[in-house]
Amino acid sequence: MTALSHDQVLALIPHRDPFLWIDTADAVEESRIVTRKLIAADLPVFRGHYPGQPVFPGVLLCEIALQSGALLIAHRGEGEVPEGKVPVATRLNNVKFRQMVRPGDTVVAAVEIVERAGPAYFCTGKLTVEGKTVATVEFAVAVA
């Protein structure tokens, strides 16, 4: 099992601020990764979602899972992300939001590759805050 620092995350995936939704990876295995993101109160998204009642958007919770999957694929080190290519989302299924995420929460995403078909990776993701499930998602990522 491997952990990845913020700098190592930056070296593996092309995402950058303001659209990088992973701070670190606590554990990376062959087909599973656990990442972490502090949802800072000063994120620009909270200026409009929603003033006075800030809620982290569900679509960005999905993006945390997708970026975690991309990081796992890149970390596998099998040349799955050739120069000039990036991992992109091709499918989201069975997305369920169970609890709101607020400023100050730390989202932990556990993502697992369940199948590979050519350039596509089919994954599941579970996102938690303080051990409570906030979202689950099934998705596919392809290298394009």
Backbone as JSON Lines, residues from 0, in Angstrom:
{"i":0,"aa":"M","n":[0.85,-1.18,0.0],"ca":[0.0,0.0,0.0],"c":[0.9,1.24,0.0]}
{"i":1,"aa":"T","n":[0.52,2.21,-0.8],"ca":[1.3,3.44,-0.97],"c":[0.44,4.64,-0.62]}
{"i":2,"aa":"A","n":[1.04,5.69,-0.08],"ca":[0.37,6.98,0.11],"c":[0.99,7.97,-0.87]}
{"i":3,"aa":"L","n":[0.22,8.97,-1.28],"ca":[0.7,9.99,-2.22],"c":[0.52,11.37,-1.64]}
{"i":4,"aa":"S","n":[1.57,12.17,-1.69],"ca":[1.49,13.57,-1.26],"c":[0.79,14.41,-2.32]}
{"i":5,"aa":"H","n":[0.51,15.64,-1.98],"ca":[-0.12,16.56,-2.94],"c":[0.76,16.72,-4.18]}
{"i":6,"aa":"D","n":[2.07,16.85,-3.99],"ca":[2.98,17.0,-5.13],"c":[2.97,15.75,-6.02]}
{"i":7,"aa":"Q","n":[2.86,14.58,-5.42],"ca":[2.79,13.35,-6.21],"c":[1.48,13.26,-6.98]}
{"i":8,"aa":"V","n":[0.39,13.72,-6.38],"ca":[-0.89,13.78,-7.08],"c":[-0.75,14.67,-8.31]}
{"i":9,"aa":"L","n":[-0.14,15.85,-8.13],"ca":[0.05,16.79,-9.25],"c":[0.9,16.2,-10.36]}
{"i":10,"aa":"A","n":[1.85,15.34,-10.0],"ca":[2.73,14.74,-11.0],"c":[2.01,13.66,-11.82]}
{"i":11,"aa":"L","n":[0.92,13.12,-11.3],"ca":[0.26,12.0,-11.96],"c":[-0.97,12.36,-12.79]}
{"i":12,"aa":"I","n":[-1.69,13.4,-12.39],"ca":[-2.9,13.75,-13.16],"c":[-2.81,15.21,-13.61]}
{"i":13,"aa":"P","n":[-3.5,15.55,-14.71],"ca":[-3.38,16.9,-15.27],"c":[-4.25,17.96,-14.58]}
{"i":14,"aa":"H","n":[-5.12,17.57,-13.67],"ca":[-6.02,18.52,-13.03],"c":[-5.24,19.53,-12.19]}
{"i":15,"aa":"R","n":[-5.7,20.77,-12.19],"ca":[-5.06,21.84,-11.44],"c":[-6.14,22.72,-10.81]}
{"i":16,"aa":"D","n":[-5.73,23.51,-9.81],"ca":[-6.64,24.48,-9.21],"c":[-7.11,25.43,-10.31]}
{"i":17,"aa":"P","n":[-8.34,25.81,-10.3],"ca":[-9.35,25.6,-9.25],"c":[-10.18,24.33,-9.43]}
{"i":18,"aa":"F","n":[-9.71,23.39,-10.27],"ca":[-10.51,22.2,-10.51],"c":[-9.8,20.91,-10.13]}
{"i":19,"aa":"L","n":[-8.9,20.98,-9.17],"ca":[-8.28,19.79,-8.6],"c":[-9.01,19.48,-7.31]}
{"i":20,"aa":"W","n":[-9.62,18.3,-7.22],"ca":[-10.45,17.96,-6.06],"c":[-9.87,16.82,-5.24]}
{"i":21,"aa":"I","n":[-8.54,16.68,-5.28],"ca":[-7.83,15.71,-4.43],"c":[-6.68,16.44,-3.76]}
{"i":22,"aa":"D","n":[-6.56,16.3,-2.45],"ca":[-5.41,16.84,-1.73],"c":[-4.3,15.8,-1.65]}
{"i":23,"aa":"T","n":[-4.63,14.6,-1.17],"ca":[-3.66,13.52,-0.99],"c":[-4.36,12.19,-1.21]}
{"i":24,"aa":"A","n":[-3.54,11.15,-1.32],"ca":[-4.07,9.77,-1.35],"c":[-3.51,9.06,-0.13]}
{"i":25,"aa":"D","n":[-4.4,8.53,0.68],"ca":[-4.0,7.82,1.89],"c":[-3.52,6.41,1.59]}
{"i":26,"aa":"A","n":[-4.1,5.79,0.57],"ca":[-3.77,4.41,0.24],"c":[-3.99,4.18,-1.25]}
{"i":27,"aa":"V","n":[-2.99,3.58,-1.89],"ca":[-3.1,3.21,-3.3],"c":[-2.69,1.75,-3.41]}
{"i":28,"aa":"E","n":[-3.57,0.95,-3.97],"ca":[-3.3,-0.46,-4.22],"c":[-3.49,-0.71,-5.71]}
{"i":29,"aa":"E","n":[-3.37,-1.93,-6.15],"ca":[-3.47,-2.25,-7.58],"c":[-4.79,-1.79,-8.19]}
{"i":30,"aa":"S","n":[-5.89,-2.03,-7.5],"ca":[-7.21,-1.71,-8.06],"c":[-8.06,-0.83,-7.16]}
{"i":31,"aa":"R","n":[-7.44,-0.21,-6.14],"ca":[-8.2,0.58,-5.18],"c":[-7.37,1.77,-4.71]}
{"i":32,"aa":"I","n":[-8.07,2.89,-4.49],"ca":[-7.42,4.09,-3.98],"c":[-8.33,4.76,-2.96]}
{"i":33,"aa":"V","n":[-7.73,5.4,-1.97],"ca":[-8.47,6.2,-0.99],"c":[-7.84,7.58,-1.0]}
{"i":34,"aa":"T","n":[-8.65,8.59,-1.38],"ca":[-8.15,9.97,-1.45],"c":[-8.89,10.84,-0.44]}
{"i":35,"aa":"R","n":[-8.36,12.04,-0.29],"ca":[-8.9,12.96,0.71],"c":[-8.92,14.37,0.14]}
{"i":36,"aa":"K","n":[-9.99,15.12,0.45],"ca":[-10.11,16.52,0.04],"c":[-10.79,17.31,1.15]}
{"i":37,"aa":"L","n":[-10.08,18.33,1.65],"ca":[-10.69,19.27,2.6],"c":[-11.53,20.25,1.81]}
{"i":38,"aa":"I","n":[-12.78,20.39,2.18],"ca":[-13.69,21.32,1.52],"c":[-13.6,22.65,2.26]}
{"i":39,"aa":"A","n":[-12.69,23.48,1.76],"ca":[-12.41,24.76,2.43],"c":[-13.59,25.72,2.32]}
{"i":40,"aa":"A","n":[-13.8,26.48,3.36],"ca":[-14.91,27.44,3.41],"c":[-14.77,28.55,2.37]}
{"i":41,"aa":"D","n":[-13.55,28.83,1.92],"ca":[-13.34,29.94,0.99],"c":[-13.38,29.51,-0.48]}
{"i":42,"aa":"L","n":[-13.83,28.31,-0.77],"ca":[-13.94,27.89,-2.17],"c":[-14.92,28.79,-2.92]}
{"i":43,"aa":"P","n":[-14.57,29.22,-4.13],"ca":[-15.45,30.11,-4.9],"c":[-16.86,29.55,-5.13]}
{"i":44,"aa":"V","n":[-16.99,28.23,-5.18],"ca":[-18.29,27.62,-5.44],"c":[-19.33,28.03,-4.39]}
{"i":45,"aa":"F","n":[-18.88,28.31,-3.17],"ca":[-19.82,28.64,-2.1],"c":[-20.39,30.06,-2.22]}
{"i":46,"aa":"R","n":[-19.8,30.89,-3.09],"ca":[-20.38,32.22,-3.31],"c":[-21.75,32.12,-3.96]}
{"i":47,"aa":"G","n":[-21.97,31.02,-4.72],"ca":[-23.26,30.9,-5.41],"c":[-24.04,29.66,-5.04]}
{"i":48,"aa":"H","n":[-23.47,28.77,-4.25],"ca":[-24.13,27.49,-3.95],"c":[-24.07,27.22,-2.46]}
{"i":49,"aa":"Y","n":[-24.76,27.72,-1.67],"ca":[-25.75,28.78,-1.75],"c":[-25.35,29.84,-0.73]}
{"i":50,"aa":"P","n":[-25.47,31.14,-1.07],"ca":[-25.1,32.18,-0.11],"c":[-25.9,32.03,1.19]}
{"i":51,"aa":"G","n":[-25.19,32.0,2.3],"ca":[-25.85,31.87,3.6],"c":[-26.18,30.44,3.98]}
{"i":52,"aa":"Q","n":[-26.19,29.53,3.03],"ca":[-26.47,28.1,3.27],"c":[-25.53,27.26,2.4]}
{"i":53,"aa":"P","n":[-24.22,27.36,2.58],"ca":[-23.29,26.7,1.67],"c":[-23.4,25.18,1.69]}
{"i":54,"aa":"V","n":[-23.54,24.61,0.48],"ca":[-23.59,23.17,0.28],"c":[-22.65,22.84,-0.87]}
{"i":55,"aa":"F","n":[-21.76,21.88,-0.67],"ca":[-20.87,21.46,-1.74],"c":[-21.68,20.72,-2.79]}
{"i":56,"aa":"P","n":[-21.58,21.1,-4.07],"ca":[-22.43,20.5,-5.11],"c":[-22.17,19.01,-5.31]}
{"i":57,"aa":"G","n":[-23.25,18.27,-5.49],"ca":[-23.16,16.84,-5.73],"c":[-22.33,16.49,-6.95]}
{"i":58,"aa":"V","n":[-22.43,17.3,-7.99],"ca":[-21.66,17.02,-9.2],"c":[-20.16,17.09,-8.91]}
{"i":59,"aa":"L","n":[-19.75,17.92,-7.95],"ca":[-18.33,17.98,-7.58],"c":[-17.94,16.8,-6.7]}
{"i":60,"aa":"L","n":[-18.88,16.23,-5.97],"ca":[-18.59,14.98,-5.27],"c":[-18.29,13.88,-6.3]}
{"i":61,"aa":"C","n":[-19.08,13.86,-7.38],"ca":[-18.8,12.91,-8.47],"c":[-17.42,13.16,-9.05]}
{"i":62,"aa":"E","n":[-17.06,14.43,-9.21],"ca":[-15.74,14.77,-9.76],"c":[-14.62,14.29,-8.85]}
{"i":63,"aa":"I","n":[-14.81,14.33,-7.54],"ca":[-13.79,13.79,-6.63],"c":[-13.58,12.3,-6.93]}
{"i":64,"aa":"A","n":[-14.66,11.56,-7.1],"ca":[-14.55,10.13,-7.41],"c":[-13.87,9.93,-8.77]}
{"i":65,"aa":"L","n":[-14.26,10.71,-9.76],"ca":[-13.67,10.58,-11.1],"c":[-12.18,10.88,-11.09]}
{"i":66,"aa":"Q","n":[-11.78,11.95,-10.42],"ca":[-10.36,12.28,-10.34],"c":[-9.59,11.21,-9.56]}
{"i":67,"aa":"S","n":[-10.22,10.64,-8.55],"ca":[-9.57,9.56,-7.8],"c":[-9.34,8.36,-8.71]}
{"i":68,"aa":"G","n":[-10.33,8.04,-9.55],"ca":[-10.16,6.96,-10.52],"c":[-9.04,7.26,-11.51]}
{"i":69,"aa":"A","n":[-8.99,8.49,-11.99],"ca":[-7.92,8.9,-12.91],"c":[-6.55,8.77,-12.24]}
{"i":70,"aa":"L","n":[-6.47,9.15,-10.98],"ca":[-5.22,9.05,-10.24],"c":[-4.8,7.59,-10.08]}
{"i":71,"aa":"L","n":[-5.74,6.72,-9.78],"ca":[-5.44,5.3,-9.65],"c":[-4.92,4.73,-10.97]}
{"i":72,"aa":"I","n":[-5.58,5.07,-12.07],"ca":[-5.15,4.58,-13.39],"c":[-3.73,5.07,-13.69]}
{"i":73,"aa":"A","n":[-3.48,6.34,-13.44],"ca":[-2.16,6.91,-13.71],"c":[-1.09,6.27,-12.83]}
{"i":74,"aa":"H","n":[-1.43,5.96,-11.59],"ca":[-0.46,5.4,-10.65],"c":[-0.11,3.96,-10.98]}
{"i":75,"aa":"R","n":[-0.98,3.24,-11.65],"ca":[-0.75,1.82,-11.94],"c":[0.56,1.59,-12.7]}
{"i":76,"aa":"G","n":[1.03,2.63,-13.42],"ca":[2.35,2.56,-14.02],"c":[2.5,1.59,-15.17]}
{"i":77,"aa":"E","n":[1.41,1.25,-15.82],"ca":[1.48,0.32,-16.94],"c":[1.42,1.06,-18.27]}
{"i":78,"aa":"G","n":[1.69,2.34,-18.25],"ca":[1.61,3.11,-19.48],"c":[0.2,3.33,-19.96]}
{"i":79,"aa":"E","n":[-0.77,3.26,-19.03],"ca":[-2.17,3.39,-19.43],"c":[-2.55,4.81,-19.84]}
{"i":80,"aa":"V","n":[-1.75,5.79,-19.46],"ca":[-2.04,7.16,-19.85],"c":[-0.85,7.66,-20.68]}
{"i":81,"aa":"P","n":[-0.9,7.39,-21.99],"ca":[0.21,7.81,-22.85],"c":[0.34,9.33,-22.92]}
{"i":82,"aa":"E","n":[1.51,9.78,-23.27],"ca":[1.77,11.21,-23.45],"c":[0.72,11.83,-24.36]}
{"i":83,"aa":"G","n":[0.18,12.97,-23.96],"ca":[-0.83,13.66,-24.76],"c":[-2.24,13.16,-24.56]}
{"i":84,"aa":"K","n":[-2.44,12.17,-23.72],"ca":[-3.78,11.64,-23.44],"c":[-4.15,11.94,-22.0]}
{"i":85,"aa":"V","n":[-5.44,11.99,-21.73],"ca":[-5.93,12.21,-20.37],"c":[-7.09,11.25,-20.09]}
{"i":86,"aa":"P","n":[-7.27,10.87,-18.84],"ca":[-8.44,10.06,-18.48],"c":[-9.68,10.96,-18.44]}
{"i":87,"aa":"V","n":[-10.74,10.51,-19.11],"ca":[-11.98,11.29,-19.15],"c":[-13.16,10.42,-18.74]}
{"i":88,"aa":"A","n":[-14.15,11.04,-18.15],"ca":[-15.37,10.33,-17.75],"c":[-16.18,9.97,-18.98]}
{"i":89,"aa":"T","n":[-16.66,8.74,-19.02],"ca":[-17.52,8.32,-20.13],"c":[-18.89,7.86,-19.65]}
{"i":90,"aa":"R","n":[-19.04,7.66,-18.34],"ca":[-20.33,7.18,-17.84],"c":[-20.43,7.42,-16.34]}
{"i":91,"aa":"L","n":[-21.63,7.82,-15.91],"ca":[-21.98,7.89,-14.48],"c":[-23.28,7.11,-14.32]}
{"i":92,"aa":"N","n":[-23.31,6.18,-13.38],"ca":[-24.51,5.38,-13.12],"c":[-24.78,5.32,-11.63]}
{"i":93,"aa":"N","n":[-26.05,5.13,-11.31],"ca":[-26.44,4.85,-9.92],"c":[-25.82,5.82,-8.92]}
{"i":94,"aa":"V","n":[-25.88,7.09,-9.23],"ca":[-25.37,8.12,-8.32],"c":[-26.4,8.33,-7.22]}
{"i":95,"aa":"K","n":[-25.93,8.28,-5.98],"ca":[-26.83,8.51,-4.85],"c":[-26.16,9.47,-3.88]}
{"i":96,"aa":"F","n":[-26.88,10.51,-3.52],"ca":[-26.41,11.48,-2.54],"c":[-27.18,11.23,-1.25]}
{"i":97,"aa":"R","n":[-26.46,11.0,-0.18],"ca":[-27.09,10.61,1.07],"c":[-27.04,11.67,2.15]}
{"i":98,"aa":"Q","n":[-26.1,12.59,2.03],"ca":[-25.92,13.6,3.06],"c":[-25.22,14.81,2.45]}
{"i":99,"aa":"M","n":[-25.55,16.01,2.92],"ca":[-24.91,17.22,2.41],"c":[-23.48,17.33,2.92]}
{"i":100,"aa":"V","n":[-22.63,17.92,2.08],"ca":[-21.25,18.22,2.45],"c":[-21.15,19.72,2.61]}
{"i":101,"aa":"R","n":[-20.57,20.14,3.71],"ca":[-20.49,21.55,4.07],"c":[-19.04,22.02,4.14]}
{"i":102,"aa":"P","n":[-18.85,23.34,4.12],"ca":[-17.5,23.88,4.3],"c":[-16.88,23.35,5.59]}
{"i":103,"aa":"G","n":[-15.6,22.99,5.5],"ca":[-14.89,22.46,6.65],"c":[-14.87,20.95,6.71]}
{"i":104,"aa":"D","n":[-15.76,20.29,5.95],"ca":[-15.76,18.83,5.91],"c":[-14.55,18.32,5.13]}
{"i":105,"aa":"T","n":[-14.07,17.14,5.48],"ca":[-13.07,16.45,4.69],"c":[-13.74,15.24,4.05]}
{"i":106,"aa":"V","n":[-13.73,15.22,2.72],"ca":[-14.32,14.11,1.97],"c":[-13.24,13.06,1.73]}
{"i":107,"aa":"V","n":[-13.57,11.83,2.08],"ca":[-12.69,10.69,1.81],"c":[-13.36,9.85,0.74]}
{"i":108,"aa":"A","n":[-12.64,9.63,-0.37],"ca":[-13.19,8.87,-1.48],"c":[-12.47,7.54,-1.61]}
{"i":109,"aa":"A","n":[-13.22,6.46,-1.58],"ca":[-12.68,5.12,-1.83],"c":[-13.18,4.68,-3.19]}
{"i":110,"aa":"V","n":[-12.26,4.49,-4.13],"ca":[-12.6,4.14,-5.51],"c":[-11.92,2.84,-5.86]}
{"i":111,"aa":"E","n":[-12.67,1.98,-6.54],"ca":[-12.15,0.67,-6.93],"c":[-12.42,0.42,-8.4]}
{"i":112,"aa":"I","n":[-11.43,-0.09,-9.1],"ca":[-11.63,-0.55,-10.48],"c":[-12.24,-1.95,-10.39]}
{"i":113,"aa":"V","n":[-13.41,-2.13,-11.01],"ca":[-14.06,-3.44,-10.96],"c":[-13.91,-4.2,-12.28]}
{"i":114,"aa":"E","n":[-13.61,-3.48,-13.36],"ca":[-13.44,-4.15,-14.65],"c":[-12.7,-3.22,-15.6]}
{"i":115,"aa":"R","n":[-11.95,-3.85,-16.5],"ca":[-11.29,-3.08,-17.56],"c":[-11.68,-3.69,-18.9]}
{"i":116,"aa":"A","n":[-12.05,-2.82,-19.84],"ca":[-12.38,-3.26,-21.2],"c":[-11.68,-2.31,-22.17]}
{"i":117,"aa":"G","n":[-10.57,-2.74,-22.72],"ca":[-9.78,-1.89,-23.61],"c":[-9.32,-0.65,-22.86]}
{"i":118,"aa":"P","n":[-9.6,0.54,-23.42],"ca":[-9.15,1.76,-22.76],"c":[-10.08,2.23,-21.62]}
{"i":119,"aa":"A","n":[-11.16,1.49,-21.38],"ca":[-12.15,1.91,-20.37],"c":[-11.97,1.15,-19.06]}
{"i":120,"aa":"Y","n":[-12.13,1.89,-17.98],"ca":[-12.08,1.33,-16.64],"c":[-13.43,1.58,-15.98]}
{"i":121,"aa":"F","n":[-14.06,0.52,-15.5],"ca":[-15.33,0.64,-14.81],"c":[-15.07,0.6,-13.32]}
{"i":122,"aa":"C","n":[-15.58,1.6,-12.62],"ca":[-15.22,1.83,-11.22],"c":[-16.45,2.03,-10.35]}
{"i":123,"aa":"T","n":[-16.25,1.84,-9.06],"ca":[-17.24,2.23,-8.06],"c":[-16.57,3.2,-7.09]}
{"i":124,"aa":"G","n":[-17.36,4.1,-6.56],"ca":[-16.84,5.06,-5.61],"c":[-17.78,5.24,-4.44]}
{"i":125,"aa":"K","n":[-17.2,5.37,-3.26],"ca":[-17.96,5.67,-2.04],"c":[-17.27,6.85,-1.39]}
{"i":126,"aa":"L","n":[-18.02,7.92,-1.15],"ca":[-17.47,9.12,-0.52],"c":[-18.07,9.27,0.86]}
{"i":127,"aa":"T","n":[-17.18,9.55,1.83],"ca":[-17.63,9.66,3.21],"c":[-17.1,10.94,3.85]}
{"i":128,"aa":"V","n":[-17.78,11.37,4.89],"ca":[-17.33,12.45,5.77],"c":[-17.49,11.92,7.19]}
{"i":129,"aa":"E","n":[-16.4,11.91,7.92],"ca":[-16.4,11.39,9.3],"c":[-17.02,10.01,9.39]}
{"i":130,"aa":"G","n":[-16.71,9.16,8.4],"ca":[-17.19,7.79,8.4],"c":[-18.61,7.58,7.91]}
{"i":131,"aa":"K","n":[-19.32,8.66,7.62],"ca":[-20.7,8.54,7.14],"c":[-20.73,8.71,5.62]}
{"i":132,"aa":"T","n":[-21.44,7.83,4.95],"ca":[-21.53,7.89,3.49],"c":[-22.29,9.13,3.06]}
{"i":133,"aa":"V","n":[-21.65,9.92,2.17],"ca":[-22.32,11.11,1.63],"c":[-22.74,10.9,0.19]}
{"i":134,"aa":"A","n":[-22.05,9.99,-0.53],"ca":[-22.43,9.71,-1.93],"c":[-21.82,8.39,-2.36]}
{"i":135,"aa":"T","n":[-22.51,7.73,-3.29],"ca":[-21.97,6.56,-3.97],"c":[-22.18,6.75,-5.46]}
{"i":136,"aa":"V","n":[-21.29,6.16,-6.26],"ca":[-21.38,6.33,-7.7],"c":[-20.68,5.17,-8.39]}
{"i":137,"aa":"E","n":[-21.23,4.77,-9.53],"ca":[-20.57,3.86,-10.44],"c":[-20.2,4.7,-11.66]}
{"i":138,"aa":"F","n":[-19.03,4.47,-12.22],"ca":[-18.62,5.3,-13.35],"c":[-17.59,4.59,-14.21]}
{"i":139,"aa":"A","n":[-17.4,5.14,-15.39],"ca":[-16.37,4.64,-16.29],"c":[-15.46,5.78,-16.66]}
{"i":140,"aa":"V","n":[-14.18,5.46,-16.78],"ca":[-13.15,6.41,-17.19],"c":[-12.41,5.78,-18.36]}
{"i":141,"aa":"A","n":[-12.17,6.55,-19.41],"ca":[-11.4,6.05,-20.55],"c":[-10.24,6.99,-20.81]}
{"i":142,"aa":"V","n":[-9.18,6.46,-21.36],"ca":[-8.02,7.26,-21.72],"c":[-8.23,7.74,-23.14]}
{"i":143,"aa":"A","n":[-8.29,9.05,-23.32],"ca":[-8.59,9.61,-24.65],"c":[-7.67,10.77,-24.97]}
